[in-house]
Amino acid sequence: MSAVQDPSVTVPLNDLSRALRTERAELVDAMTRVVDSGWLVHGPEHAGFEHDLAAFLGVPHVLGVASGTDALELALRAVVPADRPVVLTAANCGGYTTTAARRAGFEVRYADVDPVTHLLTAETLAPVLDAQVGAVVVTHLYGRSADVAAVRAACEPLGVRVVEDCAQALGATRPEGRVGSLGDVAAFSFYPTKNLGALGDGGAVATRSADVAQAVGELRQYGWRGKYTIGRTGGVNSRLDEVQAAVLRTRLPRLDAGNARRRAILAAYADAAPAGVRVLPAAGADHAAHLAVVETDRRDDLVVHLQAHGVRTDVHYPVPDHRQPALVADLGDVHLPVSERLAASVLSLPLFPELTDDEVARVAAALGGFA
Ligand SMILES: Cc1ncc(COP(=O)(O)O)c(C=O)c1O
C-alpha cells in the first residue's frame, strides 16, 4: 500500500524538521560565522540582514526586532499620535495587533472584513473610520495581499496612518510593490512557521520614512537616542540577535521559490475541492500562500473526514478578537457578522514547501472525497 492510501501515515499541517535537514549545513555555517565573529547582538549579520531585507522589499529602512508582535507594537508607537490613541483593525487575524496595541496603551476598534477575501478593505472600515483613529492596521491574512492603496486613499484625508501586518505575507508582490512597502510602516514576523522563519523568535519593521525608522530604532533599545541616554519614552528591549539574523540572511534567497511551491500546492487543493468547500485561492504573486484555508458550513464534518484520511488540520482563527474572553468586558457589545461567521467556517489544510507530491495528492484526494 502506498502512503497515498495508508491512513496510518499522517500528513502534518507543518513539519519544520524537513527544511532544517535540507538546509543543515548552510545553517550551521551561518551560526558558526556568528560564533567566530564574537558579535552576538546588533553586529554585522544584523546589519546585513536589515540591508538584504530592505533591498528585497524595495524600502530604505528595515529594523530588526525580537518578534512580530514587538514589530507591530513599535510600529504603532512610532506612528500613532498621542491625541488620537485609537487603533482600527480586523478581528479575524489572530489577536496579534490587539495584543500589540493594548500593550502600547492604545484603544482597539474593529471593522468587519470582506466575505470573499477575508481582508479589511476601504469599504469595510468606512463605517468605523473617523478622526479619533490614529492608525489602521491592515493584515495580509493567510498571505493574501490587501489593497493598501485603497485603504490609504480612505485614511489619508483624515490623517490616519496605515500599518501593514506582513507576518503571513512576506514576498507577496503587487504591481505597486512588495507588501511591506505599501503603507506608512510594516511589521514582519520570523516565527519558525512563517514563510521566512528563524530558529526561534524574530521580527522586523520596514518603512520608507526616515522619521519612523529613527523612532523605531530608538524604541527597540530602551528609547536611547545615544548610548545610555533616553531620548524617547515608551522604549523597550527588542533586538533580533546575530544568530537569527545570520539564519534569516541565509534563507531569504529561497523565499520566492518557497512561496511559488506553496501557491502550486494550494492550486492542487482548489482543483480538488468538492461543492460546498471553497478553497481561498492564491493564484498569483500577490499572494504568499502562507496558509491553505478552506471555508465550509460543515467544518466539524470535514475535520473528522480529513482526520480519517490521515490529514491534519487547524483553525486560523476560532475566536475573533472582540469575542476573546479576557477582552469582552473592555470592548462592550461589538458585532461583526462576517468575522463571526468566518471564525466558525474556516479550516486550514497542510501547507509548507517541503510537502511531497504524494502528500499533496493525498490531501487533495481526501478533500475531493468529502461528500
Ligand atoms: C498575522 C500575524 N501578525 C502578527 C504575528 C505575531 O508574530 P510573532 O509570533 O512573531 O510575535 C503573527 C504570528 O505569530 C501573525 O500571524
The ligand as an ORCA input file, in Angstrom:
! r2SCAN-3c Opt
* xyz 0 1
  C      -0.815     37.978     11.218
  C       0.195     37.899     12.328
  N       0.576     39.030     12.946
  C       1.477     39.014     13.939
  C       2.043     37.829     14.379
  C       2.953     37.879     15.561
  O       4.233     37.441     15.310
  P       5.126     36.816     16.493
  O       4.589     35.478     16.832
  O       6.491     36.774     15.875
  O       5.062     37.765     17.640
  C       1.693     36.631     13.737
  C       2.270     35.312     14.065
  O       2.527     34.795     15.007
  C       0.735     36.666     12.699
  O       0.348     35.536     12.075
*
